Amino acid sequence: MKLTGIADEAGETVDAQIDATNALGWKHIEARFVKVDGFEKGSIHEIPEEALKLAAHKFKEAGIGICGIGSTIGNWAHSINDPFEITEGEVSRCITRMKLLNSKIVRIMSYAILEDELENDEPEQFLEERVKRLKKIILCFQNEGIIPVHENCMNYGGMSIKHALELQREIPEMKWVFDTGNPVFNPDRSVPKPYPRQSAWDFYQALKPYISHVHIKDGIWNNESKKCTFTMPGEGHGDVEQVLADLKLNGYEGYISIEPHIEAVFHENSSEEINLAEKAKRQFESYVEYGKKLESMIAGID
């Protein structure tokens, strides 16, 4: 299996992302956010062109390829009620950046779930408009030889298996990036409140014929606190080992990309500067540990 990772989870700077990838002995990253000296941290497809060129040069010099882009296109921060011109601009910039980076996979989503002020789902979710936009987004990327993959995240397609398959029926050519950890904390909106959490294994089984990229995260949902504690792979409720075993059994040839989501925990009462340095160190170390644990898990699957 080809292993990679969303490297900003190891560190926000280009150097930290390169160092973490080298520490794992991997040759690719899935680029999402990055910080270059002299520029603010930002999405790889939205940072200034000069920042991108500097980042691209550093990655190339280090022998690190960019297998995919974790774009913000249509994600949970984008409303379906926003003008489509915003998305079109993101898609255009993303294509240009991906050509420069020689990257062939891009993560997309189907826009935020519409809720009222009490966090109840709005009865009208504008499925027709979402489908219309997704078809245009997908076609734009496909015309450039890029594979767009929709993630089962906090968007319409991640609301439940029912909603995901509803999109798939409307867009048969759509491919997916399946994230093992998202169902752990995402409510199953196919049934009335109080929503149960989703099943990672069931969601995987439903999307299996359409999956061409995989994100690995894991966690444990606490129904009392309504919070998810993210864990090392295999230590949570994301059915990680079961999914990996099935992928291996069926000859999966795509990338497996880690997205740990494990936050640094520190207890010292020192200055903010020291805390930030400690946080960066722990973030880097946990990312590398995560990758090594995933390697061991895959090696142990018979």
JOZIJO-V62545 format. One record per pair of residues at least 6 apart in sequence whose ideal C-beta (glycine too) atoms are under 7 Angstrom apart, sorted by the first residue. I is the first residue (numbers start at 1). J is the second residue. Records with the same first field share a line. If there is no record, write none. Layout:
I->J  J
//
This chain:
1->248  252  256  298
2->255  256
3->26  256  291  294  295
4->26  28  29  30  67  255  257
5->29  30  257  258  287  291
6->30  32  70  257  259
7->17  20  21  29
8->17  32  33  34
9->259  260  287
10->16  17  20  283  284  287
11->17  20  280  283  284
12->33  35  41
13->35
14->34  36  55  58
16->284
17->29  34
18->58  59  62  64
20->284  287  288
21->29  64
23->288
24->288  291  292
27->63  64  65
28->64  65  66  67
29->64  66
30->67  68  70  257
31->44  66  69  70
32->44  70
33->41  42  43  44
34->41  44  47  55
35->41
36->51  54  55
39->47  48  51
43->72
44->69  97
45->69  71  90  93  94  97
46->93
52->97  100
56->100  101
59->66
66->101  103
67->103  105  255
68->103  105  106  107  213  255
69->94  98  103  106  107
70->107
71->94  106  107  108
72->90
73->87  90  91  94  108  137
74->87  108  109  110  111  137  155
75->109  155
76->109  112  153  154  155
77->112
78->111  112
79->111  112
80->111  114  126  129  130
84->133
87->133  137
91->137  140
94->106
95->140  141  144  146
98->106  146
104->146  147
105->147  149  213
106->141  146  148
107->149  151  177
108->137  148  150
109->150  151  153  155  157
110->130  134  150  155  156  157  167
111->130  155  156
112->155
113->121  154  155  156  159
114->121  122  125
115->121  122
116->122
121->189
125->156
130->156
131->167  170  171
134->171
135->171
137->148
138->148  171  173  174
141->148
147->175  212
149->175  176  177  212  213
150->157  174  176
151->177  179
152->158  164  176  178  179  182  203  207
153->179  182
154->186
156->163  167
157->163  164  167
158->182  186
159->189
160->188  189  190  198
161->190  202  203  206
162->190
163->189  190
164->206  207
165->206
167->174
168->174  210
174->210
175->210  212
176->207  210  211
177->213  214  215
178->204  207  211  214
179->215  217  259
180->200  215  216  217  218  238  239  240  243
181->217  218  219  238  261
183->197  198  199  200  203
184->197  200  219  221  228  236  237  238
185->197  219  221  228
186->197  198
187->195  197
188->195  196  197  198
189->195
197->221
200->238  239  243
201->239  242  243
204->243
212->254
213->254  255  257
214->247  254  256  257
215->257  259
216->233  240  256  257  258  259  294
217->230  238  259  260  261
218->230  231  232  233  234  235  236  238  240
219->228  229  230  231  236  237  238
220->228  229  231  236  237
221->228  237
222->229
230->260  261  262
232->290  293
233->240  290  293  294  297
234->240  241  297
241->297
244->297  298  301
245->301
248->301
258->290  291  294
260->286  287  290
262->286  290
264->279  282  283
266->275  278  279  282
268->275
//
